[in-house]
Amino acid sequence: MRNYTTEAEPTALVAPWLEPLLPELLEFRRDLHAHPELSFQEFRTTDRLAARLEAAGLTPRRLDGTGLTVDVGEGPIATALRGDIDALPIIEDTGLVFASKNHGVTHACGHDVHTTTMLGIALVLQRMHEQAPLGATVRLIFQPAEETMPGGAHACIDQGVLEGVPRILALHCDPRIEVGKIGTRIGAITSASDTIRIELSGRGGHTSRPHLTEDLVFALAQIAVNVPAVLSRRVDVRSGVSVVWGQISAGSAPNAIPGTGYMAGTMRCLDREAWHAAGELLDEVVHQVAAPYGVDVRLEHTRGVPPVVNSEHETAIIEASARAEIGENAVVLTPQSMGGEDFAWFLAEIPGAMMRLGTKTPGGEEYDLHRGDYILDERALSMGIRVLTAAALRAIRDV
């Protein structure tokens, strides 16, 4: 019997085990894509996963509401692997034969691939374990509600998914990296992300007499422009604090100053410490900018996620696995993203790393995430399974 965890540098070890499973996994991914579910509503997805894992002889543990975990192997846990299972409230516009059947909901972030990747890893590792014991345990976490703030990671951690786990690995689809390559980075690979909501109120009045009332629209404009500017001068510019507004609304007539107004946006930051500093400053800055205009301010600042900070050792495990499974040129340096990811909460507890999975067809169209027309190259599924399965086997050597 072959020992999968003691060979010095295994080459394409996982591919032969994956090949007979791949047609089924592709169909599984397409089924998930056709039946996307929003955060904390992933009941069908959870049921499908549980049924397939049980059919493979595994014993999944359902989490409260949605999501589940499953352990493969025996002995101490070598690593956990996390995949998120929820979709986005976006109308799909791909024209795919397996396009979303749930109008207004789609897997525009590739979570159907993340989910199926983790399922594939579980099935491959279980088959290996049945032939020759792995020597340790690998925990797969199928996490709900990554697309909400602050996300489903907290609920998973509260239910003990990290107990006894020394490290955790994950992946995220990247439509700017070609299929057959992965992107890695030591240190912060995403940014912190918060949500800001501001409501202003005043007496309202005629636009010909703004001095007799509170010019609420003008106050909104000043907050929109000056809050980002002030924060950029109060927080180290190298931390990349960015406040961008996605919603501003007020009024219904061109000659009437309204009595209420609303704005909302996000605050992102590349550095964890600066994220805390900017958050503490936000309330002060918003109220100081609004103060000269006499409006009442109601600020709701929802802490989202800190940056995902990849540890050096776990990043090295992923990179070595990618080179062994896919090729020496499989790894590219990925820039730090301004996007947020609640995988960061797992990394606040234990070391780990997230890789970027290339989903772009070489020479093909370049898409972006969170768009209704996002189409990925399905060959990426095989790459993700192979790399992270190999990474799990390497992690077993550390036990």
N, C-alpha and C positions, 0 to 999 in steps of 0.2 A: 504494500500500500504506500502511496505517495504522501509525504509530509508537506503540506502546502505552506508551512510557515517557517521552515528552517533553511530553505534554499537561499543562497547568498543574494542572487539577483534574478528572480523569476522573470521570464520573458513571455508575454502574451499568455500568461497562465490562465486567465479567466475566460478568454474568448472561446475555447472549446466547450466549456461548461455552459456558456451563455447561448451559443448558437442554436441548440434545439428549443430553447425557451423563447427566443426572440420573436417569432411570428405571433405567439400568444400575447407577449408583452406589448407588441405594437397594437394589437387589437384592443388590449386592455386600455392603453393610453387613448386610443381613438374613442372608446366608449366613455371614458372620463371626460374627454373634450366635448363630447356631444351632450353630456349631462353635468354641466358645471354647477357648483353650489356655493353660495356666499358664506362668509365667515360665521362659524358656529352653527351652520345649517347643513353641514356636510354629512348627512345621515346616509344617503345612498352610497356615497364614496366610502364611508367607514364600513358599511355592510359588505360591499364588494371586496374590500381589502381583507376583512376578517374571514370571509368565506374562502378566499383563495389561500390565505395563510393556513387556515385549518385543514384544507384539502392537502396541503404539503406536509402535514403532520406537526405543525407548529401550534403554539398556544398563545394567541394574541390576548393582550389585556386592554379592554376598552377603557378609555378615559371618560370622565363625566361629560355627558352630552355627545360630543363627537371626537374623533381621533382615537388612536390606539398606539400601543407599543408591542413589540414582540422581541424575544430573545432567541438567538440562534447559537447553538453550541452548548458547551458545559464548562463549568469552572468560573473563575473570576472574569469580570467584564473587562475586555481590552479596550473597547471604544464604543461610543454611540454614534449613530448616523441619523441625521434629521432631514426629513422632507416635509414640506408644507402642502396642504391638500385643498385649500380654498381657492375660489375664483373671484373675479372682479365684477362690479355692477356696470358693465360696458356692453354695448350692442356689438355683436360680432359681424364683421364685414369681410370675410375671407373667401366665401364661395366654396369652401371645402365640402366634400360629400358628408363628412362627419362633423359639420359645423354645429354649434350649440343649438339644442332644442329648447333651451330655457331662455326665452327672449329677454334681452337686457342683462344677461349674465354670460361671461365667457372667461376662459383661461388665457387671458391676454398677457400673463406674466410667466407662463410656462410651468405652472404648478402641476399640471397634469403629467408633465415629464418628470418633475421632481418626485411626485408620488410614485409613478411607475418605476422610476429608477430604484427607489428604496424597496419596492416589491421585488424587482428583479434581483437585487442584492440578497434579499432574504432567501429567495428560491435557490439561487446559485450556492450560497453558503450552506444551506440545508442539505443540498445534494452532496456537496463536498464532505460535510460532517457525517453523513450517512455512510460514506465510503471509508473515510479515515477521520477520526476525531480532530476537530480544529485545535483543541488544547486550551480554549478559552471561549468566552461568550461575546457576541456582538449584539448590541441592542439597537433596533430600528425604531425611530420615533416618527410617527405620522401625525404631524402637528396641525391642529385646526387654526384658522383665524390669523394668519400672518398679515393679511391685508387690512386689519383694523389697527387702531391705536388705543392702547399700547401693544396689543397683539396677544395671541394665544400662548406664547411661550411661558408667560407667568403661570397660567393655569396648569400647564404641563409640569413645570418645576414644582408647583405646590402639591401635585399629586405624586411626587417622588420619582419622576422619570430619570433623574440624575443620581439617584442613590447608588453608590458603589461604582460610578462611572469616572474614569480618570481623564478622559478627553472626549471631544465631540467634533465631528466633521459634517460638512454640508456642501451643497452646490446650489448655484443659481444660473439659470439660462442667461446667455448674453448674445443678443443678435448682432453684435459688432465683431465677434470673434468667429472665425470660420470653423465649421464642423471638423472634428479631428484634432482640435487644439483646445487647451484649457488656459484660463488666465488665473494667475496667482499673485499674491502680494503679501509680504511680511508687514505686520502692523495694521493700521486702520485701512480697511478696504471699502467701507461705506461711511456715511456720515450720520450724525445724530439728526433726529427729525422730530419736531414738535408741531402741534396744531395751535393756531392762535385765532380766537374769535373775539371781536370787539363790537359792542353795541353802544351807540351814542344816543342821547336824548336831550331835547330842549323844548322850548315853547313853540318854535315854528313862527312863521310870519311872512311878510311880503318881501320879495327880492329887492324892492325899491328902498326898503328900510332895514337893512341887515344890522344896523347899530341898535335897533330897538328889540332885537331878539338874539338868539344864539345861532350864528351861521354854521349850521351843522354840516352841510356839504363841504364847506371850506375846511372845517376841522377834520373831516374824514380825509380830505386831500393832503392836509399837512401831516397827519399820522402816516398815511401811505408813503409819503416821500421821506419824511424826516426820521421816523423810527429806524428804518434800515440804516440811514446815514449816521445817526447818533451811535447806534450799536457798533458800527464799523470803526468809530473813533474811540469807543470805550473798551473794546475787546481787541486783543492782539489780532492784527489783520491776517497773520499767518494761519490762524485757526479757521479762516474761511466762513465766518458767520454770514449767513444769507437769509434775509427775510423777503419772501415773495408773496404777493397777494393774489389769491385766485378768485375772490368774490368781493365786490363793493356794490352796495345798493342803497338808494335813498330817493325819496320824492316821487311825485307822479305828475307834476306840472312845472313848466319852465319858469313861471313867475311866482312860485311859492317855495319858501324855505321849509323843508319838512321838519317834523318834530322827532323823527327817529331815523336812524341809519345803521347800517350793518356792514362789517367787513371781516374777511377771514383769509387766512393764508397759512404758510408754514415757515418755521424757523429751522434752518439746517446748519450744522456745524461739523467741521472735520476733526475736531479735537474734543476729547471727553471732558477735560477740565474747563476748557473755554465754554463748552455747552452748559455746564453748571453755572459759570459766571454770567453768561448771557441771559440765562433763565432768571437769575436773581435780579438782573438789571431791567428786564423787560417791563415789569409793572411800573417801576419808577419812570422809565423813559416815556412810556405811553401817556401816563398822567401828566408829566411835565409838558409834553408837546401839546396836549389837549387843553391844558389849564388856561391859556390866554383867551380862549373862545367861550368859556363859561358853560360848556356842555357837561352833562353827566356821563361818566364813562363806566362801562361794565366790561371788564376784561376776563376772558376765560382762556387760560393757558394750560393746555393738556400736554403733559410730558409724554413723548412718544417712545423713542428708543435711543440708546447711546450708539456710538459707532461700533461696527463689527471690527474687532482687533485680532488679527490672525497671529498666533504664536509661531515662533521660528521652527520649532521641532515638528509641529503638526503640518505646517506648510511644506516642510521638507519631505514628510511622508507622502503627501499628495503628489508633489512634483516627481519624486522617484517612481511612484506607482504609474503616473502618466507616461513617463519616458519608457518604462518597462513594457507597458501594455500597448501604447500607441506608437511610440517612436521618440527618438532623441530630440526632435524639433517640436514636440507636442506642447511644450510649456511656453507661454508668453507672459510678460509682465503686464498686468492690468492696472490702469490708473485708479485712484481712489474715486469712488462714485459719491455724488451728493444725495443719492437715494438712501432711504432708511430700511433697516431689516431687523426684525425682532429676534433673529438668531443671536443678536448681541447680548440678550439677556442670559442665554446659555453660557456665553463666553465670560459673563460677569461672575459665573460660578466656578467654571473649570476651563482649562486651556483647550484650544481647538482652532479650526480654520475652515473657511469657506472658499471654494473655488468657483470660478466663472466657467460655465460649460458653453463652448462655442456652438451656436445653432444656425449660423449663417451658411448658406450654400455658396461655395467658392464661385465668384463671378456673378452671383445672384443679387437680387434686390436687398438693400439694407433696411430693416424695419427698426422699430423701437418698441420697448415694452409699454404696457398699458395703452396700447392702441388696438382698436377693433379689427385691424387688418393684419395683425401679427401672425405670420406663418413661419414655422421653424422647420429646419431640415431634420427629418425623423431619424437620420443616422446618428444624431446626437444622443439618442437614448442609449444605444449600445455603448458609446464612449463613456457616458456617465456611470453606467453600471460597471464597466470594466475597471475604470480608474478607482472608484470608491470601494469596490470589492477588493481589489489589490491593496488599497490603503488599509482596509480592515485587516487583511492577512498580515501586513507589515506591523500593524499595531499589536497584533497578538504576540509578536516576537518580543515586545517590550514587557510583557507580563512576567 
